[in-house]
Amino acid sequence: MRVPVSQPWLRGREQEYVTEAVAGGWISSQGPFVPRFEEEFARRHGSAHGVACSSGTTALTLGLRALGVGPGDEVIVPEFTMIASAWAVTYHGATPVFVDCGDDLNIDVDRIEEKITPRTKVIMPVHVYGRRCAMDPIMELAHQYGLRVVEDSAEAHGVTPVADIACFSLFANKIITAGEGGICLTGDPWLAGQLAHLRGMAFTADHGFLHKKLAYNFRMTAMQAAVALAQTERLDEILALRKEIEQRYDEGLRDVDGIGLMPPRDVLWMYDLRARDREGLRAHLAEHGIETRLFFKPMSRQPGYFDAAWPELNAARLSADGLYLPTYTGLTAADQEHVVTRIREFYGRN
């Protein structure tokens, strides 16, 4: 593809830091780079504590476990999200309870309360495609019902968290990346300690191989942390460049008959839109070397969570014609113009 849907932007000190880690022999989870990354990422998001781990999915898994989620519990999860949000609940033997989305693709806050039961333990809002959820009413509901909140911030680097725990992904297509990896942020020192303890197989301080609880090997390597640290150091620059990409798409596509623009994003992960004759458009763009991706499918359509009523969901309606365009920090204005021109060309002849 001439214009892939995503690719990492490695223009900082990534190579220098990885070389330093290798030269110093710190290639596992030990050494200075993991704590340096944790501290810097937490600082830039206004959080007191960061706990790095092996992926965004393991970050969610750790977050729910640290809050005591287990069999018999329920966790409120959006219908419109990547399936890892629901899987993290299922891993603990708990039940994800799905809430439909609004027209901005984020969880419909007005529909959350009706899904709360005596078994509800956590609300998990997801900042879809970098569009921040309405967190104030979610936090008010949590306070009213004595619930905890885990923000799925996998697609929202740069959005300041307010929940008990916020979980970020560092996969290769994310705003900043370590190739693979994740991190949990929290303001609670006890939760931070639990997250770190569970991440590292619940070893005791003397490393004496006496494990008092079931835990995980969800550690991040120093080499991943070296890349993530270099990326985090340039987060402001990365977000600014991506904001320019969003603005160029907005300007180029605003008046195209057949394209439905989505609400603005707080930070740009992927540029999402709705398209008439979506499959025809995707084929046309692919012919010209432009890659696209479809919207997430409703959780209730997934085989593991199937509900025959899924076609009635707002999430189903939106996912039926939604896609996102190439979105990455190094996307040039010329390549973006190529994308916009081919979209306008397609709808100009249809």
Protein Blocks (a to p, Z undefined) as FASTA:
>chain_A
ZZdfbdcddfblmlmmmmmmmmnopablgdjklmmmmmmmmmmnopabdcddfbfklmmm
mmmmmnopaehiacdddfbdcfklmmmmmmnopacddddddfkopacfklmmmmpcfkbm
bdcdddehhiacdfklmmmmmmmnopacdddfklmghiacfbfbdcddfbfkbmbdehia
cddddfbfklmmmmmmmmnoopafkonopafbdcddfbccfklmmmmmmmmmmmmmmmmm
mmmmmmmmmmmmmmpghiacddddfbdfbdcdddehkllmmmmmmmnopacddddddfkl
pmklgcfklmmpmklmmmmmgccddddfklcfklmmmmmmmmmmmmmmZZ
